[in-house]
């Protein structure tokens, strides 16, 4: 079964500025794509998927150039997703 914790660590790291938006995107996209197993609930899956799409939107579909979001927007949205994840893991 897929766990949410690796995604939470990643969301917290970018929201706290320990990872840049570009570094976050480089880690999050392959992590999500290669992560196996079903999630414990639909809410867990949705939180991980929302984080993936945040990274995808920043990365401009794999071109390496930011497109839809800037770094501050990524940090703010990652903080929101991290909070949802923390609530799910209680």
N, C-alpha and C positions, 0 to 999 in steps of 0.2 A: 504494500500500500504506500502510496506517495505521501510524504510528510510536507507540511507547510514551513517547517523551521528554516530550511535553507533559503527560502524566498524571503522570510522575515529578516534574517540576518542581512541579506542583500538590500532589502528595502530600507532597513535602519542605517546601513552603512552609507548609502547615497543620500538619505534624508539628513544625516548628521554631517555630511561633507567629508566623510572618510574615503569615499570613492567619488570620482568625478562622474558626470552624466555619461561621458563617453566610456569610461571604464565599466560603469554599471551596465551599459548596453552590451558591451563586449562579453560580459559574464552572463547576464540574464538571458539573452536570446538562446544561446546553446544549452544552458541549464534547463530551460523550460522545454525546449524541443526534444532533449534526450532524457528527460525525467520520466521514469516508468511507473506503471501501476495506477490503479484508480485512487482518487482522493477520498478522504473519509466522508465528505459531504459535498453537495453542490456549491455551498458557500466557500469551502476550501478551494475547490477548483476555480471558482470565479475570482477569488482574490489572487491566486497565482496567475491566472489569465490576464487580469487587469494589470498586474506588474509586467507581464510579458508585453502587452500592448503599449505600456508606457515606454519601455525600452525600444520597442519597434518604432513608435512614433518619433522618438528622439533620433534614432539612427537613420531615419529616412529610407526605410526598407533595405538596409544593408549597404548603402552607399558610403557610409562613414562620415557623411556630412549631415549636421543637424538640419531638420526640416520643419517639423510641426511645433516643436517645443524647444525652449532654451533650458539651460542648466538649472536656473531658479525654479522654473515650472516643474521640472523633473523632481527636484528635491521636495517641493511642496506636495506634489501628487504622491510621491513615494511615502512621505510621512503619513498621509491619509490612508494609504493602503496598508502600511505597517500597523497603524492603529487598529484597523479592521482585523488584521491577522492576529494581533495580540488578543483581541476579544475572542476570536475563534479558538485560540489555543488555551483558553482558561478552563 
